[in-house]
Amino acid sequence: MTLANILNMMTKPRWGLGMLGTKRRGFRNIIGHVKGIEDMGSLSQWTASQFDPTLDWNDVEWIKKRWGGKLILKGIQDVEDARLAVSAGADALIVSNHGGRQLDGAQSSICALPPIVDAVGKQIEVHMDGGVRSGQDVLKARALGAQGVYIGRSYIYGLGAMGQAGVTKSLQIIHKELDTTMALCGRTDINTIDKSILLPGHYPA
Ligand SMILES: Cc1cc2nc3c(=O)[nH]c(=O)nc-3n(C[C@H](O)[C@H](O)[C@H](O)COP(=O)(O)O)c2cc1C
């Protein structure tokens, strides 16, 4: 809290009163269920302890066997890891830098996508996320070979603005934009989308 925050909040009494009436949120699926986790402080220690630095590609194969269902690996950013994902038996991979929150300076997903599609696109489904804010972004990812596209912040912005209805609204907006952009590109079937809708020289190759 800074003086600027406090002054800013004082100019928004309706919002402030509304916030006073909201429930306190916590991680109720973990706190009180996992032994020894009673509050947010012990939760962050427990979260840190969940990261296993010895995890390797053999563990991915092991998980795939034990799980028995479809396995999607998220966070692939280069061709070498994409090939390893295929060898480990993954059914799909998500080209992702986790929304740019892990490593400053990591390349964008849209730049990482084309070489990965070229290398393994025939062996495994390639999806992507990161920076998708509009239906046009979905279409660009699709044009560069992504068979699936995910969103993170876009629906969270909707949630913050209008709650559950905002999540629905954000999906509707993206859907509508995708539809309109396809029409303006002269396409009616998402399966016909490829690089030919992009301006030559203006997209990552
Ligand atoms: C607040 C926040 C928390 C996230 N936590 C995780 C996480 O625990 N594990 C993970 O794989 N990705 C996490 N992500 C990344 C998202 O799964 C997703 O890859 C990313 O948000 C996509 O980029 P976008 O937000 O630009 O759409 C998080 C993203 C945000 C914004």
The ligand as a Tripos MOL2 file, in Angstrom:
@<TRIPOS>MOLECULE
LIG
   31    33     1     0     0
SMALL
NO_CHARGES

@<TRIPOS>ATOM
      1 C1         -1.2320  -15.4140  -13.1380 C.3       1 LIG1
      2 C2         -0.7530  -16.5540  -14.0010 C.ar      1 LIG1
      3 C3         -0.3820  -17.7620  -13.3970 C.ar      1 LIG1
      4 C4          0.0890  -18.8120  -14.1750 C.ar      1 LIG1
      5 N1          0.4490  -19.9990  -13.5790 N.ar      1 LIG1
      6 C5          0.8880  -21.0230  -14.3380 C.ar      1 LIG1
      7 C6          1.2480  -22.2710  -13.7490 C.ar      1 LIG1
      8 O1          1.1800  -22.4480  -12.5360 O.2       1 LIG1
      9 N2          1.6700  -23.2590  -14.5750 N.ar      1 LIG1
     10 C7          1.7530  -23.0840  -15.9270 C.ar      1 LIG1
     11 O2          2.1300  -24.0250  -16.6450 O.2       1 LIG1
     12 N3          1.4210  -21.9120  -16.5120 N.ar      1 LIG1
     13 C8          1.0020  -20.8930  -15.7470 C.ar      1 LIG1
     14 N4          0.6690  -19.7010  -16.3410 N.ar      1 LIG1
     15 C9          0.8360  -19.5530  -17.7960 C.3       1 LIG1
     16 C10        -0.4590  -19.9060  -18.5120 C.3       1 LIG1
     17 O3         -0.7680  -21.2740  -18.3430 O.3       1 LIG1
     18 C11        -0.3370  -19.6430  -20.0030 C.3       1 LIG1
     19 O4          0.7510  -20.3720  -20.5500 O.3       1 LIG1
     20 C12        -0.1450  -18.1810  -20.3300 C.3       1 LIG1
     21 O5         -0.9630  -17.3780  -19.4950 O.3       1 LIG1
     22 C13        -0.4600  -17.9350  -21.7900 C.3       1 LIG1
     23 O6         -0.1210  -16.6330  -22.1450 O.3       1 LIG1
     24 P1         -1.1940  -15.4320  -22.1930 P.3       1 LIG1
     25 O7         -1.5050  -15.0850  -20.7630 O.co2     1 LIG1
     26 O8         -0.4420  -14.3620  -22.9150 O.co2     1 LIG1
     27 O9         -2.4130  -15.9330  -22.9410 O.co2     1 LIG1
     28 C14         0.1970  -18.6450  -15.5800 C.ar      1 LIG1
     29 C15        -0.2010  -17.4350  -16.1780 C.ar      1 LIG1
     30 C16        -0.6610  -16.3840  -15.4050 C.ar      1 LIG1
     31 C17        -1.0780  -15.0980  -16.0850 C.3       1 LIG1
@<TRIPOS>BOND
     1     1     2 1
     2     2     3 ar
     3     2    30 ar
     4     3     4 ar
     5     4     5 ar
     6     4    28 ar
     7     5     6 ar
     8     6     7 ar
     9     6    13 1
    10     7     8 2
    11     7     9 ar
    12     9    10 ar
    13    10    11 2
    14    10    12 ar
    15    12    13 ar
    16    13    14 ar
    17    14    15 1
    18    14    28 ar
    19    15    16 1
    20    16    17 1
    21    16    18 1
    22    18    19 1
    23    18    20 1
    24    20    21 1
    25    20    22 1
    26    22    23 1
    27    23    24 1
    28    24    25 2
    29    24    26 1
    30    24    27 1
    31    28    29 ar
    32    29    30 ar
    33    30    31 1
@<TRIPOS>SUBSTRUCTURE
     1 LIG1         1 GROUP 0 **** ****
